Amino acid sequence: MPNPQLSILVVDDAKFSSVMIGRALTKAGYEDIRFANSASAALELIEQRPANVLLADWLMPEMDGLELTAQVRQQDEMSDHYTYIILLTGRDGQDVLSKAFDHGVDDFIGKSVMNDQLVPRVFAADRLCGSLQRLMRENRLLTENIASLEKRNLIDPITGLGNSRYLHQRLGDSLRQIESRGGALCHLLIGLPEINSQRERYGERFHQDLLRGVARRLQQLVRPLDVLTRLDDRHFGVLTLIDDLRGCSPSSFKRLHEGLNLKPFKTDEGFISIKAGIAMVSLDASALPVDSKRVTAQAETLLPDAYATGRIVPLRYKQPVV
C-alpha cells in the first residue's frame, strides 16, 4: 500500500504533463503532491519543505533535470535528508542511463512508457524512501551516541568520523596487514587552507556546519571500505588498501579533488566555495618497516605543493638508503 503522506514534488514546464502526472498519483492514493513549473521554483519549494520524491522533466528551460539534481543534492547535504530523484525523459540508451546515474539521479522513466511505469516506479521509490529515512535516522542516532561515548577517544564529535588517533590505529593495522599478506596502501591528507579565515568571518557555528558538509561530501566520494577521518580544524585523512601501487595515482582520486574544489557548499551564509589540497603517500611491503607517524609526516610535507599547484601531489614512500 502507498504511503499517502509521501511528499512528492512534480517539476515540469508543461502544464498538461503535470496535470496528467498529478491525476495518476492522486488516483494511486498519494495526497501530498506539489507542483513547480521550473527548476528554480522547485528549489524554492524544497527550501521551504523537503520532498521525499522529486519527479522532474530532464529537458527544461534555464536549468535542466541534471542541474536540478546537483542543486538538490547540495541541499540534501546540509539538511541531512535524501531526496529520491526520478527524471522523465524522451531519451533512451545506455549512455543516457550512465549520464543520469553519474549526476546522482536515482531512476528515470521514458516518456513513451510513462503511463505504464509512472505509478509502479513511484511505489518502488515510496518503499525505498522509508528505508532510507529510517537508516539515516538510525545512523544519526548512532553517530550521536558514539560521539558522546568516545569523543575523547577515537571519534571526532563534530562530524562523527574517526579522529587522528583512529587514523593512526587503522594505519598501523594496515601496515601490519600488507607486511603479512601483501598489497599496498594509500594515505591521502586533505588540507583546507582557507577554512580558518572563513571561520573568523562567519563564526563557529558556520565553521562546524561546513566541516559536517565536507565530511558528508567526502563520505559520498570515497569508496565504501576506505577509512575517512577528520584530523583537526583544517585536515581530513583518507586511508585505502589496494592490490598494488598502480591503483594509487592522482587520477584514482580525481573525484575527491573535484568534488571539494568545484562544487560549492550550501550554508546559512549562501553557497560557499572552499579550496582543498590533497597530498598522497603510497607504499607497499618493500617500504617496510615504517610507522604510521612517518607516513603522515611525509604527507604533511607535500601539502604546500598541493596548495600551490592545485593538483593532487603524490609520493611513493621508499626506505631511505643507508
N, C-alpha and C positions, 0 to 999 in steps of 0.2 A: 504494500500500500504506500502511496506517496505521502510525504510529509507536507501537509497543507501550508505550514508556516515557512517552508523553504524559501529563502529570499532570492528571487530571480530578477535579473536586470536584462532587458532586451534592448540592444542598440542597433538601430537600422535607420538610414536616412530615407528609406521608402516607407511611407505611412501604411500602404496596403499590406506590405510584408509584415510589419509589426502587428497589425490588427489580426492577421491570419495566425501568427505565432501565439499571440495572446489568447485567442479563442481556443486553440488546440490545448494550451497549457491549462486554461481555466476548466475546460471540459475534462481534463485528466485529473483535476482535483487540487490544483495549486491556486493559492489565494493571494500570496504576497508577490505580485508581479509589477515591476516598474518599467517605464519606457523612456528611452532617450533617443533623439533624432540625430545625435552626433557624438563623437568620442569625447569631446570636451564637456558636453552636458552629462555624459555618463560618469566622467571623473568627478564632477561636482556632486552627483548623487551618491557615489561611493564614499566621497569625503564626508557626507552627512551621515551615511549609514552603510556599512559594508554589505556586499551581496555574497551569497553562497555560490550562486551560479551566474556567470555572465555569458549571454548569448549575443554575439556581435557579428555583423557583416564584415567579411575580410576587406572588401573594397568600399571605402567611404571617402568623401572629400576631406581635405585638410589633414586628417590623421587616419591611417588605415588600421585594420584589426591587429596587425603585428605591433605597431607602435602603441596602440592602446594597451595591448598585453604587457609591454615593457613598463608602461606607466602604472598599471595596476599592480604588477609585481613589486614595484618600488613602494607603493602604498602598503602592500601586504607586509613588507619587511618591517616597516615602522609600527604597524598595528598588531603584529603577531597574529595575523589572520591568513587564511588561504582561500583564494577565490578560484573556483573551478571554471576554467575558460573554454568555451566551445565557439569556434568560428564557423560561420556559414559562408560557403564559397561555391562558385561555379567551376573552380579549377579541380583538376584531379591529377593523379600520377604520384610516383614515389618521391620525386623531388619536392613536390608541394607538401607532402606529409613530413618529410625531413625538415623542411624550412619552418613549418609551423611548430613542430616539437622543439627545434633548436631555439625558438624565440619564447618558449615557456608555455605554449598552448597545450591544453590537456586533451582536447578532442576537436574534431571538425566534422561537419556534415555537408555533403554535397547538396546543392540546391535542387538538383534533379531528383533526389530521393528524400527530400526533406519531409514530405507528407507522411512517408512511411517510417522514417528514422528519428524524427524530432522527439516525440514523446518517449520512446524507448531509451534514447541517449540521455535524456533528462532524468528518467528513472534511475539509470546507472549512475549518473552524477549525484543524484539525491543520496543513494546508498553510500557512495564514496565520501561525500561531504560529511556525513555523520561520523564515519570512521576517522576521517582526517581531523575534524574538530575535536573529537574525543582524544585522539593521540596527542594533539597539540596541547590540550589542557593537561593531560597526564604528564607530558614532557615538561610543561611549565612548572607543575607542582613538584615533579622530581628534581628539576633544576633548583627550585627554591629550597627544597629540603636538603639537597646535597650542599648547596651554598651555605645554609645555616649551620650544618653539621661540620663541614670541612673547609670553611673559608680561610682558616689559618693553616690549612694543611696542604691539600692538593688542588683545590678548586678556586678559581677566580670568582669572587662574589658578584661582580658586575655583570659578566657575560655568562657565567656558568660553565665556561671552558676550563680545562686544566690550566694550572699556573706554571711558573718557571720550574718549581720543584718537580711537578708532574712531568714536564718535558724531559728533564734530566733523568728521571726514573725510567721513562719509556725509552729514552735514547740509550741508556745503559743496557736495558734489556735487549734492545735491537742490536747493539754491538756484540753482545754475547751470542745472539742468535746467528748472525752472519759468520761469527767465528766457528760455530759448531755445525751449521747447516749450509753455509754458503749464501750466495745472493749479495745484495748491496743495499745501501740506504741513502736517502737524500734528505737533507735538512734545509728548509727554507726559513730565512729570517726576513720578516716583513716589517719594514720601518715606515712610520708616518711622520715625516719631519715637520709638518705644519700643524699638527693636531693640537699642540700646546698653545700656539698663538690663537687658534680658533677657540680654545678653552678660555683663554683670557678675554677674548672678545665677547663670547656668548654665555659663558658661565659653566658651572659644574654640572648642572642638570643636562644641558646640551651635550657636554663632553661625554657623560655616561650614556646618553641615548645614542650618540654617534658611535661609541665603542660597541654598543649592542648591535647597532645596524651593521657595522663592519663584520662583527662576529657572525651574524646571520647570513650575510652575503658569502663570507668565506665558507660557511657550512654548506651552502648550496654549490660552491665551486670545487671544493676538494672531493676526493674520492671517498667512498663510504668507510674504508678501513684506515684512511690517513688519520694521524693524530694532530689535532688542531688545538693550539694553546694561546692564551694571552699572557705575555711575559711581564709587561709593565705598561705605563701610560702611553707609550709610543710604539710598542713592538708586539707582533704576533709571531708564533712559530708553527711550522708545519713539519711533520716527520712522516716519511713514507718509505716502506720497504719495497724493493723491486727485485726482479730476477737478475738483472745485470746492469752495469753502468750506462749502457746505451739507452735505457729507459729514463735516465735523468739528464735532461737537456733543457735549455731555456724554452724551447718550443713545447715541451711537455707541460709547462706551467704557464703558458701564454695566457690561458683563460683567466688565471688569477690576477695577473698584471693588468689585463684589460678590464676585467670586472671591477677592479678597485679604482683605476685611473680614468676610465672612460665613461662610467655611469655614475651620475651624482646620487646623493642620498637624500631622501625626503625627510626633513626635520621640521620642528616647530618654527625654525627660522627660514623655512623655504628649502629649495633644493641646494645642497651644499656639495661641492666637489672636493675631493681630497687628493693629495699626492702620496703615492706609495712607491717605495723602492724595495726590491727583492734581491737578497743575496742567497746563493745556493751552493751548498757544500755537499759533495757526494763522495762515497768511499765504498770499498769492498774489503774482503778479508786481507788483501795484500797490504793494506794500510795499517793493519793492527800490529801491536797494541796501541790504542789511543783511548782516552777517556772522554766522556761527554762534554766536559768543560772546554777541552781543547777544540772540539768540533764547533761548539757555539762561539768560541772566541774567534775562530777563523772566519765564521760568517760575519761577525761584527766588523772585522777589518774590511769587508767587501762593500758594506752599505754606502759609504761616501761615494764610491764609484757608481753604485746603482742610482743614487740620487742625481749625480751629475750627468749621467748618460741617458737616464730614462729607460734603461734596459735591465733585464734580469742578468746579474753578474754571477757567472758560475766558477767554481773551483773544484777540481778533483783532488781530494786530500791524499798526500803520499807521505810515507815516513821520511823524515829528513835524513840525508846522507851523513853518516858519522865519519 
